[in-house]
């Protein structure tokens, strides 16, 4: 009664309807409602909204998929850097067999290692980056052979770390600060030096926790979760070094070393021998190192020499499987934590870097969650049994759902012909129920039931057997009638009504095109922010690259051994970098190549051979760029789309080539 007039009017209409409506014709009411519903659905179909619904569903699914990979908090999270070196192991033998293998170590960042199950669920709820452990890389030995005291001198970065490197330009947590201005040759030299030190650098984000405020900083409501920064020392995360050993037959997990992040933050840097404990451990135990009072570089050198002598003695005086019971498996580690950015001094580049790191961690956490497969037991028979039972149940459920969807779609004109016939049938039935009182239908049904039971009670058995015989003959005739063409057409008439899966497939490609356009809008917005705030590009765009092809290709009246290939290129600092397409850039794929503007570099003119091979329309749009390539001096030719784009590219190249730089 908040609106007395409206409530009173509805009350009067309801009472009048109940008083004036003839209950004898109540059977026509649900049919009438169905007819009104079908008229409304037919109107939707005619306007084209039925098709739009399925297309909008795909568009919405694309948006939801992008939002799932997006950052769901508004606070800026400063970036920290982990530097991990796993240099050597000792007494690394199989726990079951007691024999050495070919050991290697995987380094992971686990954001929830020291969190309880309840705290872990809450962390994942407000921080999607904590959904799983993140692999940093693997350290291996370049030598070949079985050993219990390996020296690891080879690193392999994980796909997640490699993708982060490609998505972001050379930041200070990737390489030395002066790497941004040095030539490509010096960059290669520094990379070799970094590889020799066996340092795995991985960016992590400062922990966050739910804020007491439930609105955005500007006071408006939004989808972002209100969060605030938590001190690094309160982190539940840990750096996990998991050691495995490859044996001739199988791969054995030897154990783990777990270093809590809060401990590393307090110490800033740790090094030494650490005992290898069981998988899943939450303890960190230092090894029995007699050189604890010595500097780290001296301790490392002493340990390397001592273990080399021990390994030589073992090879001379012991068999392959012998091991002292007092010796425990240990790993020599060096770790360092650096706080790259702070909360007080942040630039647009720092904020965009934090977002990129968070999005990549969310992406890999989501992939890890999707790849998890739960199985009951481990035997093949158990798995096959579960699959068989699951498949049977799934087939039955699928059949039931298909029937329900077909009945529903029979009324919404997804198949206009079938829905029209159903509408006409319901209209005729409605007229019949209007003309004939509903109570007569109930009366005839009740009378028929009583007659049937009366005959069964008072007719002689012979008559009953005769009736049963006739019924059996009638059933046989019904079985034969199933093969009747008219019966088959009647069944096929209802089976022709599509299910939701049929409709999804019908509008799949059109819905996919709309979804791709929506995804492209979101990707373009994200790409623009990264190019502006993260890469600081002077120029970017889609152009064509002159690329050699196998064999000769006929073009016009001349024969060319090359062709124009589409590429996406940017000019960042003193580098011209290009990818196969814009999607490869967005996905963090390796670039096809790059040219560094150092020394003799810049724009080049077209050679007589170029002028002879190019067409008249191509010559005004071609730009030749030369500089230091990955290994040597390199020259490339690109084809722009128009003269304005050509002028912009040439101006950017000239500015980068003649800018002050360190050669």
Helices and strands as residue ranges (DSSP letters): H 4-20, G 23-25, H 27-47, H 49-68, E 79-90, E 102-110, H 117-126, G 128-131, E 134-140, E 154-157, H 159-167, G 177-180, H 184-197, E 200-205, E 208-210, E 227-229, G 232-234, E 238-246, E 251-260, H 261-267, E 269-275, H 296-317, E 330-339, H 348-371, H 380-409, H 416-435, H 438-458, H 461-481, H 485-495, H 500-506, H 508-529, I 530-535, E 537-555, E 558-572, E 575-579, H 582-586, E 593-596, E 602-604, H 608-613, H 616-619, E 622-628, E 633-639, H 643-657
